[in-house]
Amino acid sequence: MTDTDQPAGSGEEFIPPAHMATLSDVAREAGVSLATASRSLNGSSRTVREEYRQRVLAAAHRLNYSANHSAQAVARGTSQTIALIVSDIADPYFSSIASGVMRAAEDQGLVVTMSITERRPEREAELVRAMRGMRPRSLIMVGSRRNDPRASRELEAELAAYERSGGRVTMIAQPTMAFRTVAIGNVGAAAELAGQLVGLGYRSMAVLGGPEQLLTARDRVEGFVGRCAELGVEIHQRRIVHGDFTRDGGFVAAAELHRRDFADVDLVFAVNDVMAVGAMAYFRTAGLVLGRDLAIAGFDDIETLRDVSPALTTVALPLQEIGRTAVELALEAGNNHRVVPIEGSVIIRESTPRRT
């Protein structure tokens, strides 16, 4: 049957089969060719007469037809899916970026499928390998790179293989690999925060530095400590305590700092807000009044800070906009490996009042 064919003239209503409806069932119900049904439902660039398109859509609705996207992906070599890999969706930093990715993808008529590495570098290459089989149009990876050459080589090899098959990789991380990258200016923003805090009169500082192998944590520590040193404020190594990039990690690191060398510390900088919230909880249990006995600052400006008291000084990152930017970069034409820089902005709040 061709596009010019009329529907079967029996006048009898088509009875859908007992099995799940196929594209052939839809074409038969609509009285059009299989090619016309496919073009009508799958957004082909080839023109289909509106009469036939409406007939196909109505038939698909009556039969409760759902397209086999896996088969379509195999046929096309790609799909209408963006694969998103994040370190930890429970962390507001990652969930905010994921929200931005999903909103931008929806605007483009794309679907996002998400996987979580649970902050385990060995999981990254495994997940990319699994995602490659789904033939997503683009793969977006969100998470700091680590000082782990073996894991990095494995991941880079998997991502390169995915791009050779026609996909596009976008990283939200340090630009350490030759892929499209949304790069956050961690060093500069941490340095700007340090400069403003020294300007407020703080001279005896400590740092909760996150995991030692995590490049984001390393960059924020280096930016903060380096600018303090330039301004004549030395932060001794004993006052840099590393811990997990989590609320509990901040609590434990604050306790270790308190045990080590805390006699005259007037400000603690945590390299992300989640750690800062955990540290605030610990310092309260230690009997300190935050904003009076001790100042504290974080980094990221996550949404949950709205409920933190005193309001936390931090570096604000446009997290949802970062997600949107990653989707835009992923969908750019061409085989470019462009790096888009994102800068943070310092927000001084009640947790770091000016010292008198």
Sequence and secondary structure as in RCSB ss.txt:
>XXXX:A:sequence
MTDTDQPAGSGEEFIPPAHMATLSDVAREAGVSLATASRSLNGSSRTVREEYRQRVLAAAHRLNYSANHSAQAVA
RGTSQTIALIVSDIADPYFSSIASGVMRAAEDQGLVVTMSITERRPEREAELVRAMRGMRPRSLIMVGSRRNDPR
ASRELEAELAAYERSGGRVTMIAQPTMAFRTVAIGNVGAAAELAGQLVGLGYRSMAVLGGPEQLLTARDRVEGFV
GRCAELGVEIHQRRIVHGDFTRDGGFVAAAELHRRDFADVDLVFAVNDVMAVGAMAYFRTAGLVLGRDLAIAGFD
DIETLRDVSPALTTVALPLQEIGRTAVELALEAGNNHRVVPIEGSVIIRESTPRRT
>XXXX:A:secstr
  TT    TT       SS   HHHHHHHHTS HHHHHHHHHT SS   HHHHHHHHHHHHHHT    HHHHHHH
HSS SEEEEEES TTSHHHHHHHHHHHHHHHHTT EEEEEE TT HHHHHHHHHHHHTT  SEEEEES  BS HH
HHHHHHHHHHHHHHTT EEEEES S SSSEEEEE HHHHHHHHHHHHHHTT  SEEEE   TTBHHHHHHHHHHH
HHHHHTT    GGGEE   SSHHHHHHHHHHHHHHS TT  EEEESSHHHHHHHHHHHHHTT  BTTTBEEE SB
  GGGGG SS  BEEE  HHHHHHHHHHHHT SSS   EEEE  EEE  TTS    
